[in-house]
Amino acid sequence: MRAPIRECAMSLSLASCCVLAPRWPISQDRVAVRSPRLLFRYVDGEGYFAAMAQALEAAEEEIFIADWWLTPSLFLKRPVIHKTDESRLDLILLRKAASYP
């Protein structure tokens, strides 16, 4: 019983010695940093959903939504002032659909 545990522990310690070690300093990366960047980091949902609402409002042609379990009545901007707030996802999508010629 102890032999498989010992073998597993040895293989994990061997794997941890050589995992994800960069071969060159990150400051000398081979890929140039492009500007403007389309990648943003969000710490909480409040900033992400506010940015998503802004991006939906700015959309001119198409809106693609890929989500596993998205609720249409989701409030994208916080704090919610009224229950009929204009920042609900379904209301934003309805406005964008109505503005399409």
WONOR-V191369 format. One record per residue. N is the residue number from 1. RES is the residue in one small letter. PSI is psi in whole degrees, -180 to 180 (NA if undefined). Layout:
N|RES|PSI + N|RES|PSI
This chain:
1|m|-37 + 2|r|-24 + 3|a|-47 + 4|p|-36 + 5|i|-43 + 6|r|-43 + 7|e|-41 + 8|c|-43 + 9|a|-40 + 10|m|-41 + 11|s|-35 + 12|l|-40 + 13|s|-35 + 14|l|-41 + 15|a|-35 + 16|s|-17 + 17|c|-28 + 18|c|34 + 19|v|127 + 20|l|43 + 21|a|116 + 22|p|145 + 23|r|-14 + 24|w|157 + 25|p|145 + 26|i|-32 + 27|s|-20 + 28|q|44 + 29|d|152 + 30|r|-15 + 31|v|130 + 32|a|148 + 33|v|125 + 34|r|149 + 35|s|137 + 36|p|148 + 37|r|143 + 38|l|21 + 39|l|128 + 40|f|147 + 41|r|131 + 42|y|134 + 43|v|-35 + 44|d|172 + 45|g|-25 + 46|e|-48 + 47|g|-39 + 48|y|-48 + 49|f|-34 + 50|a|-41 + 51|a|-36 + 52|m|-40 + 53|a|-42 + 54|q|-41 + 55|a|-38 + 56|l|-41 + 57|e|-31 + 58|a|-8 + 59|a|137 + 60|e|-33 + 61|e|-56 + 62|e|152 + 63|i|119 + 64|f|130 + 65|i|121 + 66|a|108 + 67|d|150 + 68|w|-43 + 69|w|78 + 70|l|132 + 71|t|124 + 72|p|-27 + 73|s|24 + 74|l|130 + 75|f|121 + 76|l|-28 + 77|k|135 + 78|r|150 + 79|p|153 + 80|v|121 + 81|i|-47 + 82|h|159 + 83|k|-24 + 84|t|32 + 85|d|144 + 86|e|-5 + 87|s|11 + 88|r|144 + 89|l|-46 + 90|d|-36 + 91|l|-37 + 92|i|-45 + 93|l|-37 + 94|l|-42 + 95|r|-44 + 96|k|-38 + 97|a|-37 + 98|a|-28 + 99|s|-8 + 100|y|130 + 101|p|NA
